[in-house]
Amino acid sequence: MTVGSFDHYVESLSQLSNPFDPTVPTAESEEIRTVATQLAAIGTIDRASLAEFIRGEADAVPVLGLAVGLTREKLKNILRHHLGSSGWITLARERSAEVVAMLDDNYDVVRLVDEQRSRTYDFGDVLVARAGTRRTATDAGATGRRVEDEIEQVATDLKLPSATRTRFEGRNGQTAPCDLAIPAGGKDALIVVAAKGFDSTGSKLTDAVREVEEMAEKRLPTQFVMAAIDGIGWKSRLNDLRRIYDLRASNQIDGMYTLEGLGEFRTDLEAAAKRLGLI
C-alpha cells in the first residue's frame, strides 16, 4: 500500500461522466444568440474555421460548449482536464486549434455545430433542450455510482461479502458512513471504503471529504479504511482533494485510488482480506 505523490494522484484523475448529443444548444442570453448567428454565417464548418472563429471571438467557446451539451462549469473542468487551464479566453486566443480539436475528438463539435446551425426547431425540440438540465443532474449522480460499482465489482470478483451505502461501527461504538463495507456494515465491518466520484464541483466535494475524515477518525485500529476518489471535478477543489491525500500520507487511511489504479486497489483489498482471514 504505497503512497505516491499528490501531483501524480491528480494526474490520474479521470473523467467519469459520459457526453451526450443534445438536439439544440440552449440560448440563455443575447450574447449567445449573437454568436449563434455568427456561427450560422460561416461558410464551411470544420476544425480550421472554428479555430479561426474562436481566436477572434473568445467568448464563443462557451457557445461551442452548449452546442455539445456542456454547461460552463463542465466546460471549465473539461478544459482544465485536457488542456491544463479553464481560462477559455486565453486558450481561444493562444491555442484555438487545440481547443477545437479537443472538443471535436471528445464531443464531435464540428458535426454538431454544422448540423444544428441550419436546422429548424419545433416545440418538441424546445422541450428536449429543456430536459437536458435534468439529464445533466442524472449524469452527475451516475458518475459517483460508477466509482461505487467499480469497487463493489472488485469485492465481488474476490468473492468477498459486502454491504453498500451503509454505516460501520468503530471506536467507542461511534458510527460513520461508508460506500462499501466488508463483510457487512455495523459491528461486523472489517474493511470500509469510501467511493467519491465527481466531474462537477460544489459543496458536495467538501461533504465527501468530511465523510472520509469521519471514517478515519472513528475507525478501530483493527479496521481497514480505503478511499476511491476520482473525477475531474476534484481538479477545481485541489485543497479538498489534498485533505484526503494527507490522510493517506499520514496513514490515517490505508489506501487512496483512482479508477486508473483499480488494479492496486484489488491487490490491497485482497491483502487486507487475507490478513483478516476473509480469504
N, C-alpha and C positions, 0 to 999 in steps of 0.2 A: 504494500500500500504506500507507494512512494508519492511525494508531493512535488509536482513540477512548479514552474514559475507562474505567477499570476498572469503575466503577459501571454504566456503560452496557452493558459486556460481561456483567456479572452479570444485568442486567435482560433480556438477550436469551437467556439460557439457557432451553432448552425441556425439556418432559417427554418422554422417549424411550420409555418402556415403555407398553404398552397394558393398560388394566384388563381383568380377566376376571370373568365372572359365576360365582361359586362356588355350589355346591349347599347348603353348610351352613357357618356360621361355626364356627371351632374354639374350643371352651370349654376353656381351659387352667387355670382357677382358679375357686374358689368365688365370687369377686367377679364374674367373667364370668357364671357361672351365675345369680347373683342379678340382675344387670342384665338378662339374657335373660328371666328370669321377670317382671321389671317391665315389659319391653317387651311381653311377651305379654298383660299385663293392660290395656294401653292400649286404649281403646275403638276409636278411629279413628286409623289411622296416616296422617299427612300431614305436610307441612313444618312447620306450626304446632305440632302436637302433639309432634313430635320436638324442635323448638327449645325448647319449654317443658320437656320432659323433661330434656334435657342441661343446661339452665340451672340446674336444681336438683340434677342428678346429673352433675357434670362428668366423672367417671370413666367415664361411659357412652360417651364419644366414641370410645375405642379399640374398644369393642364394636361400634359402628356401622362402624368401620373393618374389623373382622373380618367383618362381615356382607356387605361388598362385596369382601372378599379382600385387604385391606391389612394388612400387618404394622405393628407400632408404628413401626418405622423408616421405612417407606414413608409411613405416615400423617403423621409429623412433617415429612417432606420435602414432601409434598403441601400440608400446611397452610402451611408456610413459603413455598412457591412461590405459592400462590393468595391467602393472607391475610396474609403478611408476618411470621408468627410460628409457631413449632412448639409453643407452650405451649397445649395444648388446654384446660387448666383455666380459664385466663383467657379464652380465646376463647369457651368454652362459657358462662361467666358474663356476659361483656360483649357478645359478638357471636354468640349462638347461632343466630340466623336465618341469618346469613352462612355459618356452618359447615355447617348442614344444606343450604342452597341450593347450596353448592359441591359437597358430596357427592352431592346429587341430580342436579345438572347433569352432573357428570362420571362418576358411578358408579351412578346410579339407586337411591339408598339407600332411598327411600320404598317403591318396589315390592318391592325385595329383602327388606327387613325385614318388610313386610306378608305376603309370601308365605312366608318361611321360619319365622316365629314360630309358625305354626299347622300346619306340615307334620309328618307322621310319617315318621321316617327308618328305613331298613333297613341291613343290613350293607354293601351296595354303596355307599350314601351315605357311610358312615363311611370306606370305602376311598378314595372320590373326594375327601373332605375331606383325608385324609392325603396324597394325591397332590398336593394344592395346593402343598405346600412344594417339591416337585420342579419344578412349573411355575414357581414364583417364581424358582428358580435358573436355569431355562432362559430365562425372560424377561429376567433380568439380563444374560445373555450376549448376547441378541438386541439389547439397547439399544446395546451397543458396536458390534456388527456393522452396525447401521443407519447409524451415522456413517461406518463404513468403506465401506459400499455406496454411500452418497450421494457421497462424494468420488471413489470409483472411477468412478461413473457420469459425473461431470463430465469426468474424464480421457478416458473412452470417447467422450463427446459431442464432445470436441475432437480426437478421433482420435489421441490420444497413447498409444503403447505403454507398458505399465506392469507392475509385479510387485507383489503384495500380501503382507503379513505376512512381510517379509524383512529383510535387513540390508544396509547400504550401507557402502562403504569411504570413509574420509575422510582426515584428517590423519595423516601418518606410517604409513599402512597400517592404522590402527585402524578398527574397525567399530562400528556402533551399530545398534539395531533401528529399524525404521520400518514403518508400516502400508501405505504406498504409495510405490513408487519409480518414477521416470520417467527414462529409458525402461526401465530394468531395475535390479535390485539389484547389489550388489558394486561393482566398479570402474566400472561403467557408469552408476551413479546420478548424475543431474544435479539432479533435484528430488526431495526426500523429504518425506513428510507423515506426521505422527502423527495418529491418529484415536482420541480417548478420550471415550467417552460413558457416563455413569453416572447412573442415577436413585437408586441406593442409595449409602451411604457405607461407608468402611472403608479399610484399608491399601492396597487396590488403587489408590486415587486417588493416594496418595503414590508408589506404584510408577510410576504413569503419569507423574507429574511428573519423576521421576528419568530416565525414558526420554527425555522431551523435552529435559531438561538435557544428557543424554549426546549426543543428536543435535546440540545447539548447540555442545557442547564439541569434538566430533570432526569437524565439517563442514569442508570445504575452502572457501576464500574464493570459489571459483567455483560452489559448490553452493547451491541454494536450499533452505531449511528452513521448512516451514509446519506449523501445528498446528490441527486441527479439534477443538475442545473443547466438549462440550455435555452437558446432563443436569442435572436439579435436585439430584442428589447433591452437586454441587460447591458448592451454597449452604450445605452443612453443613461444607465444608472450604475456606472462602474463603482461608485462608492458603496452602494448596496451589495454589489457582487463581491467586492473586496471583503466585506464583513463576513460573508460565508467562507471565502477563501482563507481568511485569518483563523477561523475556527478549525479549518483543516490543517493549516500550517502549525497551529499550536496543539494539534492532536486532541482537540475537544470533540471533533467528529472523526470518523475513521476512513472516510473516503469522499471525494467530490469528483463528479464525472459529467461530461457532455455525452451526447449520443455518439459522437465520434469515438469516445473512449469506452464504449459499451463492452468491448472485449475485456478491458481492465476491470470494469465493474463485475463482470461474470467471474473473473479469476478471484477477485477479492471476496465476492459473496460466497463462492464455493469454499474458499479457505476459511472464512468465518464460520460457515455452516459445519465444516469438518471439525473445527476446534470446539464447537458447541455440541458435537455428537449428533447433528441433524442429518448428516450424510455418513 
